[in-house]
Amino acid sequence: MKKVMLEKKFPSDETIAALFNGNEQFLNLLLRQCVRTEQVIARCYAAGTWNQYSGRDFISHLGRAERNWRQALESLVVQFEQNKRENSAVAVRGPAILLQSRNSYTAFVVGIAAALAGVDVMFMPLHSSQADLKWCLEYFGCVAIATDIQGYAEQLKDLGVAVFDLSHQQWQPRDKFNEPILVTLFRWYKTAPELREAKRQTGALPVLEKETPARIGRFDFISFGHDGFQKPESLSLDAMIVTANHLLLHLNSPSNLFWKTLEILPLANPFAHLSRFCALLKNGVIGFPQVGGEFESHLRILRPTVLFASPTELEKIANYVDEQLHAPGFSPRLTVGSRLDKARGLLKTGRALKLPETVFDAASRALLWASRNAIGKEFVRYTLADLQMVIHGLAAAREAHVEILAQMGVPVIETYGVTAAAGLLSANTFDASHLNLIGNPVSHVSFRLGQNSSLEYRLNHPAFNSSGRWQDTGDVAQMTPFGFKITGRRKHLFVTAGGVTISPLRLEQLLRESNEIQDVCIVGDKMPYLAALVVLSPDAQAEHRASPESIRDLIQQRIGTVNETLPRHATIKKFLLLEKPFQESLGEKLPSGSLNRLKINETRKIEIDSLYQAAGQ
């Protein structure tokens, strides 16, 4: 009788194989963490102190969170499935949890645990509006919202779904709890068939408390601009692991580099998730910063060797290093420094770019090594602790920030990606960190130039839904001796320095509705904020000559009205009144009357630069 009961509780081999299909690499990674019983895999701030969690702690935390999700969502998921059967238009995907969170240990644990509990996890951008939240609740079939932002849960209660406040969630070292059910099943599934059958015959099967999930959830992502959303993407957990693993192989980083990360990117982009999976694959340590803590203190306490950064985070690092370089009591060797600056200048010349790639890369590596030694290893350690490299993404890096870190011997490795490819398609390498180039594709990606020099990619791995099909990135590229260079976007979508995707067309249409504005061009691609180049109407120009301040105030009022409809991270911060309108003879306008943004960036460069110089850009 006992044996029969166990067999009833235990799924068949076919059921288990179907459940794990497409998620085996992820579950293999979890099995690897189970054996790290005494090794630290995460450091974070909780309950007023810094805590360290081992692999055993992590798996216990996953098991506790997975059980809590199954219990909390049981009735909600049943109701969702019933509604979906009765009305197929209820949701395109689902059921799902909408997670709006900082990059914290709590978000790390509960996100994976929710997927193991059988629901998708929608990572919501922090700057999203209430309208964006409502849209996602319907599209992704979200049965609940979860957040670890203190006090935020109260603001979400009028959305009509369950809200889970995770801000007071505590995770204890040496926690003793059963591992997730799927990890137990997968361990049994990985044994040899004859051993599995022997255990089935003798009844030595793992006892399961409840029915196992019918599926493993996926990770959902979406980029919100001012006028809606970009294409939503749903990624299997294996897609994240495959991408992270191929990035590690591609980077060609030093073999003796112990992988320690500092999680500083927003979770709404899959690129941010690669950092922690890379650390787990390298048996490293994931560092989760204290909310509201200073960046410098995190560098000294968590001591990362690798940082994943967008232009915003890179700017913080560069400014901090620059402050240390000019701090009282530190006098760099000016003579050596000037020689190194001269060498950097030579590497930027056209003659240097004609060198064979191996020679050019060897010269770049030698320059990094010389810079680090010229400034002094002790000073580098005092300033950046163990930092060895910065992996940069979401938008192009600024040259000034890259050069500041180059003085410390820290390469900034630029990457390029799209959401559908788990945030990464190509990357430079540790030995060849070229500025403004997207690097070579990682091993499961192919590139080609399509019509009108549009860059296309193909994913060559079954973990991705679009595997084997050529996809358009929307970016225009050109080939250089060292790889592809992005020269613009075909659809003219902007990606700000913070990684926010914005379409400027709708903003310009709204502003042109004002009687005082004849024409306007929104700028801000790869910059910290949006700005506007404004051409006044003839009547407004006449009034401007008589009373310039009143017209400026009026234009500011018009822009403020438009800003009220935008998320905070996508508002227009500054504007400039142009003396001359955009001209077709200069190429600023196309025969169709639309703006030629690439040309305007050239002809109005001085005006555009003035909009950002005041902010120290």
TIBAMI-575332 format. One line per field, with one value per residue (C-alpha): chain; x, y, z; residue in three letters. Coordinates in steps of 0.5 Angstrom, whole numbers, plus 500, padded with zeros to 3 digits. Layout:
kette <- c(A,...) .
xx <- c(X,...) .
yy <- c(Y,...) .
zz <- c(Z,...) .
rest <- c(ALA,...) .
***
This chain:
kette <- c(A,A,A,A,A,A,A,A,A,A,A,A,A,A,A,A,A,A,A,A,A,A,A,A,A,A,A,A,A,A,A,A,A,A,A,A,A,A,A,A,A,A,A,A,A,A,A,A,A,A,A,A,A,A,A,A,A,A,A,A,A,A,A,A,A,A,A,A,A,A,A,A,A,A,A,A,A,A,A,A,A,A,A,A,A,A,A,A,A,A,A,A,A,A,A,A,A,A,A,A,A,A,A,A,A,A,A,A,A,A,A,A,A,A,A,A,A,A,A,A,A,A,A,A,A,A,A,A,A,A,A,A,A,A,A,A,A,A,A,A,A,A,A,A,A,A,A,A,A,A,A,A,A,A,A,A,A,A,A,A,A,A,A,A,A,A,A,A,A,A,A,A,A,A,A,A,A,A,A,A,A,A,A,A,A,A,A,A,A,A,A,A,A,A,A,A,A,A,A,A,A,A,A,A,A,A,A,A,A,A,A,A,A,A,A,A,A,A,A,A,A,A,A,A,A,A,A,A,A,A,A,A,A,A,A,A,A,A,A,A,A,A,A,A,A,A,A,A,A,A,A,A,A,A,A,A,A,A,A,A,A,A,A,A,A,A,A,A,A,A,A,A,A,A,A,A,A,A,A,A,A,A,A,A,A,A,A,A,A,A,A,A,A,A,A,A,A,A,A,A,A,A,A,A,A,A,A,A,A,A,A,A,A,A,A,A,A,A,A,A,A,A,A,A,A,A,A,A,A,A,A,A,A,A,A,A,A,A,A,A,A,A,A,A,A,A,A,A,A,A,A,A,A,A,A,A,A,A,A,A,A,A,A,A,A,A,A,A,A,A,A,A,A,A,A,A,A,A,A,A,A,A,A,A,A,A,A,A,A,A,A,A,A,A,A,A,A,A,A,A,A,A,A,A,A,A,A,A,A,A,A,A,A,A,A,A,A,A,A,A,A,A,A,A,A,A,A,A,A,A,A,A,A,A,A,A,A,A,A,A,A,A,A,A,A,A,A,A,A,A,A,A,A,A,A,A,A,A,A,A,A,A,A,A,A,A,A,A,A,A,A,A,A,A,A,A,A,A,A,A,A,A,A,A,A,A,A,A,A,A,A,A,A,A,A,A,A,A,A,A,A,A,A,A,A,A,A,A,A,A,A,A,A,A,A,A,A,A,A,A,A,A,A,A,A,A,A,A,A,A,A,A,A,A,A,A,A,A,A,A,A,A,A,A,A,A,A,A,A,A,A,A,A,A,A,A,A,A,A,A,A,A,A,A,A,A,A,A,A,A,A,A,A,A,A,A,A,A,A,A,A,A,A,A,A,A,A,A,A,A,A,A,A,A,A,A,A,A,A,A,A,A,A,A,A,A,A,A,A,A,A,A,A,A,A,A,A) .
xx <- c(500,506,509,503,502,509,508,501,505,511,510,512,518,514,511,518,522,516,517,524,525,528,530,535,541,538,536,543,546,542,544,551,549,547,554,556,554,560,562,559,555,551,553,547,545,539,536,542,548,551,550,553,549,552,549,546,542,541,537,534,531,529,525,522,520,517,513,510,508,505,501,499,498,494,487,489,492,486,481,486,486,478,477,482,478,472,475,481,482,483,491,496,501,500,499,504,507,509,515,517,523,530,536,536,537,530,528,533,530,523,524,527,522,516,518,519,512,510,508,512,515,514,520,517,521,521,519,513,506,500,497,503,502,495,497,502,497,492,497,502,496,499,495,499,504,510,515,520,520,518,511,510,505,500,500,498,492,487,489,484,489,493,499,505,509,516,520,520,522,528,533,537,544,544,536,534,528,527,530,525,521,523,530,529,525,531,536,532,531,539,540,542,535,537,538,531,527,531,528,521,521,523,519,525,523,523,516,513,508,504,503,508,508,505,510,516,515,519,522,518,521,518,521,516,517,513,507,507,511,516,515,514,519,518,525,526,531,535,536,539,544,546,547,551,555,557,559,564,567,567,570,577,578,584,583,585,580,575,568,565,559,556,548,547,543,535,532,527,533,535,542,542,540,547,551,548,548,555,557,554,557,564,562,563,560,554,554,547,548,545,539,541,548,554,557,564,562,559,566,570,565,563,569,567,572,566,561,555,554,550,552,549,553,559,559,558,564,568,566,568,575,576,575,580,585,585,584,589,595,595,600,600,607,605,611,609,602,603,607,601,596,600,600,593,592,597,592,586,589,588,595,594,587,591,595,594,588,593,598,593,590,597,599,592,594,600,598,593,598,603,597,596,603,604,599,601,597,596,592,588,587,585,580,577,578,579,575,578,573,567,562,558,551,544,547,554,559,562,569,571,569,572,579,578,578,583,588,587,588,581,578,571,568,562,557,551,544,536,531,529,537,537,540,546,548,556,561,568,573,578,584,581,576,574,571,564,564,559,565,564,558,558,558,550,549,550,550,549,548,541,537,540,545,540,544,540,542,540,540,543,540,534,533,530,523,526,532,534,530,534,531,532,535,533,540,544,551,557,563,570,577,575,568,561,559,552,551,544,537,532,526,530,528,532,536,537,544,539,537,530,527,524,520,521,516,510,513,515,507,505,509,508,500,502,501,508,512,513,518,522,527,528,535,538,540,545,545,542,536,532,532,528,531,525,523,518,513,513,508,512,519,516,514,520,524,520,519,524,523,515,516,521,516,511,515,517,509,508,513,511,504,507,512,505,504,510,514,519,525,522,521,524,529,531,530,534,530,534,535,534,529,531,533,532,538,543,540,536,530,528,524,518,518,521,527,534,536,543,544,541,546,552,549,547,552,554,547,546,552,550,544,548,555,551,550,557,556) .
yy <- c(500,505,504,505,512,514,512,516,522,522,524,519,520,523,528,530,530,535,539,540,541,548,549,544,548,553,547,544,551,550,543,546,551,546,543,550,548,553,557,564,566,572,578,583,588,586,587,593,589,586,578,573,567,560,556,552,558,560,554,554,561,559,553,557,563,557,554,561,563,556,557,565,564,557,560,566,562,557,563,566,559,558,566,564,558,562,568,567,574,575,575,573,570,568,567,572,576,583,584,592,592,594,590,586,579,579,580,575,570,571,572,565,562,564,561,555,555,555,563,568,574,580,585,592,598,603,609,606,610,607,606,602,597,596,595,589,586,585,583,579,576,578,575,579,585,584,590,590,598,600,604,603,597,602,606,600,597,601,596,591,585,582,586,583,587,584,590,587,580,577,572,568,565,558,557,550,549,544,545,547,541,542,541,535,532,534,531,524,525,526,519,514,510,504,507,511,504,501,507,506,499,499,505,510,516,523,524,530,535,537,537,539,545,544,548,552,560,565,572,577,584,590,597,603,609,616,613,606,600,597,589,585,579,572,569,562,561,557,563,567,562,560,568,568,562,564,571,568,564,570,575,572,575,573,566,568,573,571,573,578,583,589,589,596,596,596,589,591,590,582,585,586,579,577,579,574,568,570,570,563,560,562,560,567,572,576,583,586,594,597,601,608,607,611,608,608,605,599,598,598,593,588,589,587,585,586,591,591,598,603,610,612,608,608,616,615,611,615,621,618,616,623,626,621,623,630,629,633,629,625,627,623,622,628,626,619,621,626,621,616,621,622,614,614,620,616,610,614,616,614,611,607,604,601,597,589,588,583,589,594,590,589,596,597,592,595,602,599,596,602,606,602,602,609,611,606,599,601,608,603,598,604,607,601,596,589,592,589,591,594,590,596,596,599,605,607,609,616,617,621,616,610,614,616,608,607,611,606,600,598,596,598,592,595,590,590,587,586,584,578,575,576,583,581,579,581,584,586,582,584,584,588,593,598,604,605,598,593,587,580,576,571,564,563,569,571,578,580,587,587,592,599,597,595,590,583,578,570,566,559,556,552,556,562,562,565,561,560,566,573,578,586,590,597,599,602,599,600,595,597,594,592,590,593,600,603,609,610,607,606,608,613,610,614,610,614,614,610,605,608,607,613,615,622,623,623,628,633,632,634,640,642,643,649,656,658,652,652,646,642,636,632,630,626,619,616,622,623,627,629,636,640,644,649,653,659,661,668,671,668,670,677,677,674,680,685,680,674,672,672,667,663,662,660,655,652,652,648,643,642,640,635,633,631,626,622,618,621,618,620,628,634,637,643,647,652,657,656,663,659,654,647,647,642,645,643,636,637,636,630,632,629,634,630,631,628,627,624,631,635,632,634,641,643,640,646,648,641,640,647,643,638,642,646,639,637,633) .
zz <- c(500,502,495,491,495,493,486,486,489,484,477,471,467,461,466,469,462,459,465,465,457,456,463,464,464,469,474,473,476,482,483,483,488,493,494,496,503,506,500,500,494,496,501,502,508,512,519,520,519,513,512,508,505,503,497,502,505,498,496,503,502,495,498,503,498,493,498,500,493,492,498,497,489,489,489,485,479,479,478,473,469,470,467,461,459,459,456,452,451,458,457,452,457,464,470,472,478,477,480,481,485,486,485,491,494,496,488,486,491,490,482,481,487,483,477,480,483,476,474,470,473,470,471,471,470,477,473,470,471,474,466,465,471,469,462,464,469,463,458,462,466,472,478,483,484,489,491,496,496,503,503,495,496,499,493,489,492,488,482,484,484,490,493,496,501,501,504,511,508,512,510,515,515,517,515,515,510,504,497,492,490,482,485,488,482,478,482,481,474,473,476,471,468,472,478,478,476,482,487,484,485,492,494,495,492,494,498,496,500,495,487,483,479,472,469,470,469,465,465,462,460,457,455,457,453,453,448,450,450,446,444,450,451,455,456,459,465,460,455,461,463,456,455,461,460,453,455,460,455,450,455,455,462,466,469,476,476,482,480,485,483,485,483,481,475,474,474,468,463,462,462,469,470,467,472,478,473,471,478,480,474,476,483,485,490,488,492,493,496,502,499,499,501,498,492,495,501,497,493,500,503,497,494,487,481,476,475,470,468,464,462,469,473,469,470,478,478,473,478,484,481,478,485,488,483,485,492,497,498,492,487,480,477,472,467,466,466,460,456,457,455,449,448,448,443,438,439,437,430,423,423,429,426,420,425,425,430,434,434,436,442,445,445,448,454,455,456,461,465,464,467,473,475,474,478,483,485,492,490,485,491,496,490,487,492,487,481,475,469,468,463,460,456,455,451,448,453,454,452,458,463,459,459,467,468,463,468,473,469,469,462,460,456,451,450,445,446,445,450,446,446,454,453,450,442,442,447,446,450,456,452,446,450,443,445,441,438,439,439,436,437,442,440,439,435,428,425,418,415,411,407,408,412,418,423,423,428,429,435,434,441,442,449,445,441,435,434,427,425,422,426,425,431,428,428,422,423,419,419,421,422,429,428,427,429,430,427,428,429,423,427,431,438,443,449,454,459,464,459,458,451,448,441,440,435,439,443,437,435,442,442,435,437,441,436,439,436,429,429,434,435,441,442,448,445,450,454,461,459,454,451,445,440,438,432,434,429,426,431,437,434,433,441,443,440,444,450,450,458,457,451,454,460,455,452,458,460,454,455,462,460,455,461,466,461,461,466,470,467,460,461,457,462,458,451,446,442,435,431,424,422,420,413,407,403,409,410,416,413,408,402,406,411,416,420,419,426,424,420,425,430,426,424,431,435,438,440,443,447,450,453,457,458,464,467,467,461) .
rest <- c(MET,LYS,LYS,VAL,MET,LEU,GLU,LYS,LYS,PHE,PRO,SER,ASP,GLU,THR,ILE,ALA,ALA,LEU,PHE,ASN,GLY,ASN,GLU,GLN,PHE,LEU,ASN,LEU,LEU,LEU,ARG,GLN,CYS,VAL,ARG,THR,GLU,GLN,VAL,ILE,ALA,ARG,CYS,TYR,ALA,ALA,GLY,THR,TRP,ASN,GLN,TYR,SER,GLY,ARG,ASP,PHE,ILE,SER,HIS,LEU,GLY,ARG,ALA,GLU,ARG,ASN,TRP,ARG,GLN,ALA,LEU,GLU,SER,LEU,VAL,VAL,GLN,PHE,GLU,GLN,ASN,LYS,ARG,GLU,ASN,SER,ALA,VAL,ALA,VAL,ARG,GLY,PRO,ALA,ILE,LEU,LEU,GLN,SER,ARG,ASN,SER,TYR,THR,ALA,PHE,VAL,VAL,GLY,ILE,ALA,ALA,ALA,LEU,ALA,GLY,VAL,ASP,VAL,MET,PHE,MET,PRO,LEU,HIS,SER,SER,GLN,ALA,ASP,LEU,LYS,TRP,CYS,LEU,GLU,TYR,PHE,GLY,CYS,VAL,ALA,ILE,ALA,THR,ASP,ILE,GLN,GLY,TYR,ALA,GLU,GLN,LEU,LYS,ASP,LEU,GLY,VAL,ALA,VAL,PHE,ASP,LEU,SER,HIS,GLN,GLN,TRP,GLN,PRO,ARG,ASP,LYS,PHE,ASN,GLU,PRO,ILE,LEU,VAL,THR,LEU,PHE,ARG,TRP,TYR,LYS,THR,ALA,PRO,GLU,LEU,ARG,GLU,ALA,LYS,ARG,GLN,THR,GLY,ALA,LEU,PRO,VAL,LEU,GLU,LYS,GLU,THR,PRO,ALA,ARG,ILE,GLY,ARG,PHE,ASP,PHE,ILE,SER,PHE,GLY,HIS,ASP,GLY,PHE,GLN,LYS,PRO,GLU,SER,LEU,SER,LEU,ASP,ALA,MET,ILE,VAL,THR,ALA,ASN,HIS,LEU,LEU,LEU,HIS,LEU,ASN,SER,PRO,SER,ASN,LEU,PHE,TRP,LYS,THR,LEU,GLU,ILE,LEU,PRO,LEU,ALA,ASN,PRO,PHE,ALA,HIS,LEU,SER,ARG,PHE,CYS,ALA,LEU,LEU,LYS,ASN,GLY,VAL,ILE,GLY,PHE,PRO,GLN,VAL,GLY,GLY,GLU,PHE,GLU,SER,HIS,LEU,ARG,ILE,LEU,ARG,PRO,THR,VAL,LEU,PHE,ALA,SER,PRO,THR,GLU,LEU,GLU,LYS,ILE,ALA,ASN,TYR,VAL,ASP,GLU,GLN,LEU,HIS,ALA,PRO,GLY,PHE,SER,PRO,ARG,LEU,THR,VAL,GLY,SER,ARG,LEU,ASP,LYS,ALA,ARG,GLY,LEU,LEU,LYS,THR,GLY,ARG,ALA,LEU,LYS,LEU,PRO,GLU,THR,VAL,PHE,ASP,ALA,ALA,SER,ARG,ALA,LEU,LEU,TRP,ALA,SER,ARG,ASN,ALA,ILE,GLY,LYS,GLU,PHE,VAL,ARG,TYR,THR,LEU,ALA,ASP,LEU,GLN,MET,VAL,ILE,HIS,GLY,LEU,ALA,ALA,ALA,ARG,GLU,ALA,HIS,VAL,GLU,ILE,LEU,ALA,GLN,MET,GLY,VAL,PRO,VAL,ILE,GLU,THR,TYR,GLY,VAL,THR,ALA,ALA,ALA,GLY,LEU,LEU,SER,ALA,ASN,THR,PHE,ASP,ALA,SER,HIS,LEU,ASN,LEU,ILE,GLY,ASN,PRO,VAL,SER,HIS,VAL,SER,PHE,ARG,LEU,GLY,GLN,ASN,SER,SER,LEU,GLU,TYR,ARG,LEU,ASN,HIS,PRO,ALA,PHE,ASN,SER,SER,GLY,ARG,TRP,GLN,ASP,THR,GLY,ASP,VAL,ALA,GLN,MET,THR,PRO,PHE,GLY,PHE,LYS,ILE,THR,GLY,ARG,ARG,LYS,HIS,LEU,PHE,VAL,THR,ALA,GLY,GLY,VAL,THR,ILE,SER,PRO,LEU,ARG,LEU,GLU,GLN,LEU,LEU,ARG,GLU,SER,ASN,GLU,ILE,GLN,ASP,VAL,CYS,ILE,VAL,GLY,ASP,LYS,MET,PRO,TYR,LEU,ALA,ALA,LEU,VAL,VAL,LEU,SER,PRO,ASP,ALA,GLN,ALA,GLU,HIS,ARG,ALA,SER,PRO,GLU,SER,ILE,ARG,ASP,LEU,ILE,GLN,GLN,ARG,ILE,GLY,THR,VAL,ASN,GLU,THR,LEU,PRO,ARG,HIS,ALA,THR,ILE,LYS,LYS,PHE,LEU,LEU,LEU,GLU,LYS,PRO,PHE,GLN,GLU,SER,LEU,GLY,GLU,LYS,LEU,PRO,SER,GLY,SER,LEU,ASN,ARG,LEU,LYS,ILE,ASN,GLU,THR,ARG,LYS,ILE,GLU,ILE,ASP,SER,LEU,TYR,GLN,ALA,ALA,GLY,GLN) .
***
